[in-house]
Amino acid sequence: MLAAKQDDVSNIHRRWFFARITPGSRKLSYSMLFACAAVVIAASHVYHLQTDTSTLLLHLPLGLAVLFGLIYLDFALMKGTPVNKLSKIVLVSSFSNALWLITVAVGILAGVLFAKQGQTDYIVAGMLLAAGLRVGIFTSVFGAGMGRAVAICLVQPLLLFLAFVPPASYGILAEPVGLGFGVLFVALAITWASLADRAGRPDIKSTFRLLQMFLNAWTENKPEEVEDYIESKAHDEFVTTKIIRFLPAGAGRASSIILPDIHPGPFGSVGGSNLPYVLYQHFGRTALVMHSVSDHSLNIPSKKEVDRYVSGLAGASVHEKGATCSLPVQHTQGSATATAIAFGRTALLMLSLAPKGMEDVPQDMQKELESHAASLGMGLILADCHNAMGGHIGEQDRRDLADAALKCLDEAGKSAQSEFSIGFASLEDVQHGFLGSPELGQAGLAVMAITTQGRTYAIGWADSNNMDNALRDKTVARIKDVTVLELCSSDTHSTSGKRTSQGYFALGVASSQDDIVSAYSEMCRIAQGRTTACTYEVSVAESHVKVMGEKQFQDYSGALDKSMVLTKVFVAVTVAAFLVMQVLA
């Protein structure tokens, strides 16, 4: 079942990737727009209209000046639509003029191949093809009604046409081939928009409205509407949060390891995407918020529900107290590494498949390990290190991970325990400029040092969505002053929405790994220097909170799949009609 959930999420990420294919800046968008328009005007005059140089030099600047004004006209005409911004208007104009350019260029190529001159049909067909694209974007992205989109779609292309084509050539608008195929292209766009918007029914009333809410949250940082929508489809779930608090015997600050049975997400500023930082802040900025064995069905849909979840932590009940821990135990089998430390009769168990990488640890493995721990008379706090990118875990890796974990539990349960000291350091304590990095959430990096039986160990942590596959091993190998047991990520989704295939930067992908290792090394030194004798408390908070559930992701994935199939069919029909035009023009 977990694989099916992850497949839906992966499919959504893959489909939404197309929404991120845009120029990287407004300057680039304007450059693309005017470059495409300039080539359309020049090619139309030189090859299709065959005017003289003076006519071209008159109509080229005239056309570009009119186009600049038409951008603001479009912006005014689209006022009141859910997603209306000047930068988006420029993008629409860029893409539509690029399509017009392609049409005119194909006309030139066809003229060369078929020895035909002055094929003005391509100017008109390109104008209407651009209008058809505008219908699709105005309805799907901007949220304009069909009537409004159709009425506005031709304004910019037609007025641009009238500006750069000499009045004596206006008659080409009535030429049957270009006009006929152009009208067909617009009709196809209208039909596609009508069908694609209904693709998610009956579960999703409007696929386009969902897209607009997503874009408002992603590009405008306005998550309220999409939060209301996904919360309306969420359901109450009983969740637990396991907490190990380390309380200093004397002066010093308490620190914690937090394991929420909630998965960060769904993305950006929406819902519980920033949950790791919220918990980091709640526990005094001295906490490692680990990734539990959970999946996206356990995403909290709104900030209101995040607040509800956090308020429920006040009711946590203490299950165990003590002042001793075991030496850490670590076993590697195949690509899998398991690390355990027993605090009294509670084991902290961390699982990693770095550097091979994997998706989330499967839930059936948690049940197996909890059952084994219970047979040893132990409680279990199970953390998915989430420190290398990869696909769904294969059967051999799953078995290796489980076997290594079982060995750790057996050994930790029998190990002698001694008093221990804890120290904590964060990125705020070192002179590194990573805070604000696109890879990191607001909590940054942190290290917890554990000293027992004369040895010091460290757990490195990052408020990031996964890590580069080489980073964990590189950090463990290079830091010598203490023994680095593991590097763990919080799997924050507050950093998602980037122009990458995953939609985010894993730690170590966009920043220097040498600098990251250096920061961890410095934090290890500081944390070791701050170690102080501690006792521990293991507590569990139980709460009811709304989560998105599996069905929402199935509905969204299915709607996107149906829309994509429709899009491919209509693109194929458009291309086929375009090819027929080459014969008839």
N, C-alpha and C positions, 0 to 999 in steps of 0.2 A: 504493500500500500504506500509506503514511504517513497518508493521509486516513482510511483504514479504521480504523487504530489510534486516531487522535484522535477519530473518531466514537464508538468504544467508550468511551473515557475520558469524553467529553462526556456520553454517555448515562448512564454510571454516576453522574457528578456530578449530573445532572438527577434521576435516580431517588432517590439518597441525600438529595436536598434535602428530601424528605418526612420523613425521619428527624429533620431539624433543626427541624420545625415544632412547637415546644413553648413554653410560657410562659418568659419570660426569667429568672424567679427562683422560689425556693420560696415566697416570700410571695405572689406572683401565682398560683401553683398552688393554694395553700390558699384564696385569695380566690375563685378560679374554682370550686373544689370546693364550698365552703359557700354561695356565692351560687346556684349551680345547684340544690343540694339544698334550699335554703330556698324557692326558687321552685317546685320540684316539690311540696314539702309544702304550701305555701300554695295553689297552683293546684288540687291534688288535693282539699283540704278545701273550698275556696270553690266550685269549679265542678263537680267530679265527685262528691265525697262529700256536698257541701252541708251541712256541719256548722256549728255555731254558733261564735261568736268564742272562747268560753271553751275549747272543744275544740281549736281551732287553737292557741291560746296555750299549751295544755298540751303538745300533740304536736310543735309546731315546735321548741322547745328540746330536747325529749326526743330527737327524731330527729337533730338536729345533734350532740348529745352522744354518742349511740350511734355515729354516723358517725365521729366523731373516734376513738373506741375501735376501730372496725372497721379503720381504717387500720393500726393496729399489729397487729391480728389477721391481716390480709392479709400484713403483713411477716413475721410469724412462720410463717404457713402456706407462704410461698414460700422459706423458708430452705433454702439449699443449691442453689438454681438459679443458673445462670451469671451472670445479671445481676439481682441483687436489691439494691435500695437504697431507703430510705424515700422519697426524692424521686421515684423512679420509681413507687412505689406510689401516691403522691399524684397523680401525673399520670394514672395509669390510672383512679383514682377520679374525677378531674376530667372526663375524657373520657366515661366511662360515665355519670356523672350528667348531663352535658350532653346526651347522647343520650336519656336518660330525660326530661329537660326538653323536648326537641324533640317527643318523642312526646306528652307531656301537653299541650303547647301546640297541636299539630295537633288533638288531641281537642277542645280548646276551640273552635278554628276550625271544625271539622266540626260541633260542636254548634250554633254560630251559623248556619252555612250550611244545615244540614238540620233546624234547629229541634228538636234533641234535647237532653234534659237528663239529667244524672247518668250519663254514659257512663263507667262505671268500668273498662271493658275496657282503656282507654288506660293506666291505672295499671299493670295487670298486664303488658300488652304492653311498656310502657316498661321495667319491671323486667327482663323476660326479654331485651329487646333490649340492655340494659346488660350482662346476664350473657353474651350472645353476644359482645359486643365484648371482654369480659374474657377469654373463651376465646382469641380471636385474639391478643390482646396477651400473655397469659401464655405461650402456646406460641411465638410468634414472637420476642418481645423478651426475655422472662425465661428461656426455654428449659425451661419445665416440660413434662413428658410429657403426652400428651393426657388420660390418665385423671386425673392430678392436676389439670390445668387445669379439666376439666369438674367435678370434685368441689368445687373451690374457687370456681368462677365465680359460683355463686348465693349464696354465704355473705353477702357484703356487701349485695347488693341485697335479698335476702329478709329479713335481720335489720333493715335500714333500713325496709323495708316494714312489718314487724311493730311497729317502734317508732313510726312516724308515723301509721299507720292505726288507728283505734279498734278494739278487739277485736270489737265488734259487726259490723264490716264485713269481717272476715277471709274471709267467705264469697265475696267477689268473686274470690278466687284460683281458684275452680272455674268461673267464668263461661266458657263454651266459646269465644267469639270471641277474647277477650284471651289466654286460655291457649293456644288452638290456634295462633294466629299467633305468640305468644311462643315456644312450643316450636319452631315452624318456623324462627324467627330463630336460635335456639341451634343447631339442626341444620345450618343453612346455614353458621354460623361454624365448626362442627366440620369440615364437609366442605371449606370453604375452607382451613382450617389444614392439613388432611391433604394436599391437592393442592398448595398453594403451597410447602410445605416440600420437595416432590419436584420442583419446577419445573426445577431445574438439573441433574437427572440425565440422563445417567450421569456427566457431568464433575464436578458438584458434588453430593455425597451429600445434604447438608442445606442448603437456602437459609437457613433460620432460624439454623442454627449459625453460618453465615458472618456473618449480621446481628449475632448476639450478640458474636462476636469483634470485629467492627467497633466496636460500641458500647462494649465494654470498653476498646478502645484509644482511642477518641475522647473518651468522657465520663469515664473513670476513669484515663486515662493508664497503662493496662496493656497494652502492645503485644505481650507475649511470645507469647501464644497465636496471634494472627493472624500474627505473624512466622514462627512454626514452620509454620503452615499454608501461607503463600504461598511460603516457602522450599522446602517439600516439592514444590511444583509448578514451581520455578524450574529453570533450566538454566545450565550454565557457558558463559560468553561471553569471548572474547578482546577486551579493551578497551585503549585507549591514553589516556594523559594527557600533554598537551603543556604545557611549562613554560618561561616566559621569566624567568630570574632576573637581577636587576640588582644588581651587586656594587659597593659604593662603593670608590673608589680609596684613600680614607683612612678616617677614623673615620666611623661611621654604620652604620645597619642595612640589611641586604639587603632588597629587596622583590621581589615576584613577580606575574606574571600567569599564572593557572592555567586550563587548559581541559580538564576531564575529559570523556571520551566516555561519561559516565554522566548520566542524567537524575535530578534530585532527585525524591523521591517514595517510596512512594505518597501518604502523607498524615500530618499530625500528628507523632507521635513514632515512627512505624513506619519501620523499615528505613533507607533513605538519604534520608529527607525533610530531614534537617538536614545533609546532606553539605557544602553550601557553608561552614557554620560549622566543621565538622570540619576541612576543608582550610584555612580561614582560620587556625584555631588551629595546625594542623600546620606551617604556613609562617610562624610567628612573629607572627601578627596584623598582618602588613604585606603582604597579598596581595589581589588582585582575583580572585575565583573566578567566571569567566565562564560563561555558558550556552552549551554547545556545540550543534551541530546534532544533536540526539538527541530521542527521544520516550519515552513512559512504558514502552515495552517494555524499556527499559534502566534501570528502577528496580532498586535493590538491595533485596532482600526483608527483610534483618535486620541488626541491629547487628553480629552476628558477621561477616557478609559485608562490612560497611563496614570493620571492623577489618582484615579480610583484604585488602581493596582498598588501604587506606592503607599497610599494611606493604609492599605491592608497590611503592610509590613509591620505596623505598630503592634499588631496582635501576635507576633512571632512567639512561639513557646520554646523554652530551652529544653533540649533533649539530653544534653550531656555537658559536664564541666570537667576540667582537668588541668594538669600542669606539665604533662609529659608528652613526648612524641617519639616515634621511631626514627632511625636513620632512613633516608629515602631509599627506595628499592626501584631499580629500573631494569626492564628486560626488553630485548630487541629480538624480533622474529620476522624473517623476511624483510619487508619494507616497513613493518609496524614497530612502534616503540610505545611502551606503557611505563608510566612512572607513578609510584604510590608512596604516600606518607601516612602513617597511622597516628591519629591524635586520640589517645585512649582507645575506645572501641569504634571509632569512626575513621574510615579511610578516605583520603583525598586521592582520587585516581585520575590521571591525565592521559589521554590517548592521542597519538599522532601518527600520521602516515607520511610525514615529511622525509625526504624531499619529493616522493612520488606524488603525494597529494590525493585528496578525495573530497567529495561533497560531505554533507552532514553524516555523523555516525548514525547508523540505523537504530531505531527504537527497540527492535527485538534484542539487540545486543545489550542494551541497558537492562532489560528484564532478566537476561541471563546472568549478568554480572551482579545485579542486586540480589538475585536468588542465591548465588554462590556466597556473596558477602554475608547474607543472613544465616547461611548454614555454618559460617565461621563465628557467628555471634557478633557481627560487625554491621554498622551502618555504612552507607556508601554515598559519597559526593562525587559524581562522575562528570568530568569536564572533557569536552571535545576541544582539543587545542586549536583546531581550525587554522593551521599554520602553513598550509601549502595547497595550491589550487589543483583541482583534479575533477574527474567525473565520479559517477556513482561507484561505490566501493564494490570490487569484484569478490567472488566467493572465496578465493584463496587469501586475499588481503583481509577479508572479514574474519576468516578463521585464524590467521596469524595474529590479528589485533586482539581477538578474544583470548587466544592461548597465552599471549604475552601478559594480558591483563589478569588472567586467572593466576598465573605464576606470581605476579606482583601481590595480589591479594593474599595468597597463601603465605608468602614470605613476610609481608608486612604484619599479618595477623600474629605471627610467631615471634616477631622481633622484639628485643628488649627495648624499653623506652626510657628516656631521660628527660630532664628539664631542658627547656629550650629558650632561645631569645629570638625576637623578631625585629627587623628594621625595614623601613619603607622609604623609597625615594621615587620622585616623579620627574618628568621632563622639566617642570618648573624649577627644579633644583640645579639644573645644569645649563651651561652656556651653549645651547644648540637652538637653531631657529626653525625647528620642525613644527611648532605649534602654528596652525594655519595651513599646513601642507595639505594638498588635495587628497593624500592617502589617509589622513588622520582625522578622527572625530575630535570633539572638544577636550576629551580627557587625555589625549596625547599618549605618551609612553610611561611605563612605571615598572618598578622592580620591587619584589619582596624578598628580603634576605632572611634565611632561617639558619640559626647556629645551634647545633646540638652535638654533644660528645666531642667537642673541640674542632668541629668542622663546620664550614659555612657553605650553604647552598643558596641558589637564587632561582626565582621564577620570574622571567621577563614577560611583560604584558604590553599589548598595544590596543588602543581603541581604533581598530581598523577592520576593514572587511577583508579578512584573509591576509596572507603574506606571499611574497615571491617564494618560489619553491626552494631556492638556495639559501634564503636568509637564516632560517633556523639553524642549519648545520654550520654555517659560517660564523654565527654569533657564538654558538656553543664551543666551537674549536678555538676561537681567538681570545676569549676571555679566560684568563688564567688565575686571577686572584681568588675567585670563588668558583665553585662548580655550578654551572648553569644547568639546571635540570630540564627546563622547557621554556619555549617561547610560545605564548598563547595570544590569540586575538579575540576581541569581543564580538566580532562579526557585526559591528555597527553598520546600519544601512543609511546613516545620515550623510555618508560620502558618496552615495550613488547618484546617477544622473550625469555621469561623465561620458565624453565621446569615445568610448572604447567598446569592444565587443561584449565585455562583461557588464558595462555600465558603471564601472568604478575602477580605481587604481588600488591594487593590493599593495601592502606595505613593502617597499623595496623596489617597486616597479618604476616610479617616477622620481624617487630620491636616491641619493648615493647610499649604497649598502654599507660602504666603509664608514660613512658618517653615522649611520644608524647603529652600527656595531660600536662605534666610539661612544655614542650617547648611552647605550646600554652598559658599556664598561664603566663609564663615569657614575651612572646611577647605582651599579653594583657596589662600587667603592663607597659611595655615600650611604647606601642602605646598610652595608656591613658596619660602617662606623656608627650607625644609629641603633644597632641591635641592643635590645634591653630585655631582661627576663620577663616572660609573659605567662599568663594562664590562657586557656581557651574556653569558649562556649560554642557549642553546636546548637543552633536553633533552626526551627522550620516555621515559615509563615504559610498559611493556607488562605487563599482568597478566591472569590468569584470575580471574573472579569470577562468582558466581551472579547472574543478572538474572531479572526476572519473565517476560519474553517476551510476545509478542503474544497467544498463545492464552489466557493467564489472563484478560486483559481481555475477550476475546471470550466466554469462559465466564461471567464475572461479569455482563457486559452482557446476554447471552442469558437467564441465569437471572432477572435483574431484569425483563426485558421480559415473560417468560412469567408471572412472579408478578403483574406489573401487569395483564396481560390477564385473568388469573383473577380478580383483585380487582375489576376493572371489571364483569366478568360477574356476580359474586356481589352486588356493590352494586346492579346493575340489577335482579337477581331480588328482592333485599330491598326495594327501592323499589316494584317492581311488586306484591309481596305486601302492602306497607304501603298502597298505593292500594286494593287489593281490600278490605282491612280497613275502609276508610272507608265502603264500600258496605254491608258486612255488619254493622258495629258498630251 
